[in-house]
Amino acid sequence: MKKTMLIALLITFNIIVCQKIVPDISEMTNTEKMMWYQNEKKSPALAVFYSWLLPTAGHAYVGEWKKGIKFKCAEIVALAGGFTLIETSRDISYLGIGMVLSTPIIIIWEYYDVVKTATKYNKQLYKDLFGEEPKMKISFIPKSNGLGLSLSYNL
C-alpha cells in the first residue's frame, strides 16, 4: 500500500512540475503573453524549498535534472569518501574531515545554483515570449489612490 502511494505521489509530482506546454504566441496579445509568463515563470524561493525537501527536485522544477543529479553525486562522494578516509586511516585524516566538512558548502552552492537557474529560466522565457530582455522600470508617478508616491517595477 505504501509503495503504491509513493509511486502515485511521484507520478503526480512529475506531471505537475515537469510539464511544459508552449502555446502559439504569434496570435497572442501582450496582455496574454504577460499572463502566460506570470503563470509559467519559476519561483526561485520555491525551487530552493523543493531542493531542501527532496534531492534534485529544485533543479527538476526548473527543468535541469542533470545539474541536480551532479550536485547530489558530489554531496554523496564528499560524505562517503570523507567517512571512508576517516575510518581507514590510522592517524587523523585531515582530507577525510575536509571532505565531510565540504558537504554543507556543496549544499549551499546547490541552493545558490537553483536560484540562479530559476532566474535564468525566467529571463529566457520572457525573451522567448517578448523577443527582448526583461527590463526593470522604476516609476515615481503618484498613484490615483491618494497615498503619495509609489515605487513600482515591471519585468
C-alpha positions in Angstrom: 0.0 0.0 0.0 2.8 2.4 0.9 4.7 1.6 -2.2 1.7 2.2 -4.4 1.0 5.5 -2.7 4.6 6.6 -3.1 4.6 5.8 -6.8 1.3 7.7 -7.3 2.7 10.7 -5.5 5.9 10.7 -7.6 3.9 10.4 -10.8 1.7 13.3 -9.8 4.7 15.4 -8.8 6.3 14.8 -12.2 3.1 15.6 -14.1 2.6 18.9 -12.2 6.1 20.2 -12.1 7.8 18.9 -15.2 5.2 19.5 -17.8 5.8 22.4 -20.2 3.3 23.1 -23.0 4.3 26.0 -25.2 1.4 27.9 -26.9 1.4 29.6 -30.3 2.5 33.1 -29.3 2.1 34.6 -32.8 -1.6 35.3 -32.2 -1.4 36.4 -28.6 -1.7 40.0 -27.4 0.9 41.4 -25.0 -1.5 41.0 -22.1 -2.0 37.3 -22.9 1.8 36.9 -23.2 2.3 38.5 -19.8 -0.4 36.3 -18.3 1.3 33.3 -19.8 4.7 34.5 -18.4 3.2 35.0 -14.9 1.8 31.5 -14.9 4.9 29.8 -16.3 7.7 31.6 -14.6 9.5 29.7 -11.8 9.9 30.9 -8.3 13.5 30.8 -7.0 12.3 30.5 -3.4 10.0 27.6 -4.3 12.9 26.0 -6.2 15.1 26.2 -3.1 12.3 24.7 -1.0 12.0 21.8 -3.4 15.7 21.3 -3.3 15.6 21.2 0.5 12.6 18.9 0.6 13.7 16.4 -2.0 17.1 15.9 -3.5 17.3 17.4 -7.1 13.7 18.5 -7.0 14.6 22.2 -7.2 16.6 21.6 -10.4 13.8 19.4 -11.8 11.3 22.2 -11.1 13.3 24.5 -13.4 14.0 21.7 -15.9 17.6 20.9 -15.1 17.6 17.3 -13.8 21.1 16.6 -14.8 22.5 19.5 -12.9 20.7 18.5 -9.7 21.9 14.9 -10.0 25.5 16.2 -10.4 25.2 18.2 -7.1 23.7 15.2 -5.2 26.5 13.0 -6.6 29.1 15.5 -5.3 27.5 15.5 -1.9 27.4 11.7 -1.7 31.0 11.4 -2.8 32.1 14.1 -0.3 30.3 12.4 2.6 31.1 8.8 1.7 34.6 9.5 0.7 35.3 11.6 3.8 33.9 9.0 6.2 35.8 6.2 4.4 39.1 8.1 4.6 38.5 8.9 8.3 37.7 5.2 9.1 40.6 3.7 7.1 43.4 5.9 8.2 45.3 5.1 11.4 46.0 8.8 12.2 43.7 11.7 11.9 42.7 12.1 8.3 42.5 15.8 7.6 41.5 15.1 4.0 38.5 13.0 5.2 37.5 15.6 7.7 37.8 18.3 5.0 35.6 16.3 2.6 32.9 15.8 5.2 33.0 19.5 6.2 32.8 20.5 2.5 29.3 18.9 2.2 27.4 21.9 3.7 29.3 24.1 1.2 28.2 22.0 -1.7 24.6 22.1 -0.4 24.6 25.9 -0.1 26.2 26.1 -3.6 23.3 23.9 -4.8 20.7 26.3 -3.4 22.5 29.2 -4.9 22.7 27.5 -8.3 19.0 26.6 -8.2 18.1 30.3 -7.6 20.4 31.3 -10.5 19.0 28.6 -12.8 15.4 29.7 -12.0 16.2 33.3 -12.7 17.9 32.3 -16.0 14.8 30.3 -16.9 12.6 33.2 -16.2 14.7 35.6 -18.3 14.8 33.1 -21.2 11.0 32.6 -21.0 10.5 36.4 -21.1 12.8 36.7 -24.1 11.1 33.9 -25.9 7.7 35.5 -25.4 8.5 39.2 -26.0 11.7 39.0 -28.1 13.7 41.2 -25.7 15.4 41.0 -22.3 13.3 41.9 -19.3 13.8 45.4 -18.1 13.3 47.0 -14.7 11.3 50.1 -14.8 11.0 52.4 -11.8 8.2 54.9 -11.6 7.8 57.7 -9.1 4.5 58.8 -10.5 1.8 59.2 -7.8 -1.0 56.6 -7.9 -4.6 57.8 -8.1 -5.3 56.3 -4.6 -4.0 59.4 -2.9 -1.4 57.7 -0.8 1.6 59.6 -2.3 4.5 58.5 -4.4 4.8 54.8 -5.3 7.7 52.8 -6.4 6.8 50.1 -9.0 8.7 47.9 -11.4 7.8 45.9 -14.4 9.8 43.0 -15.8 
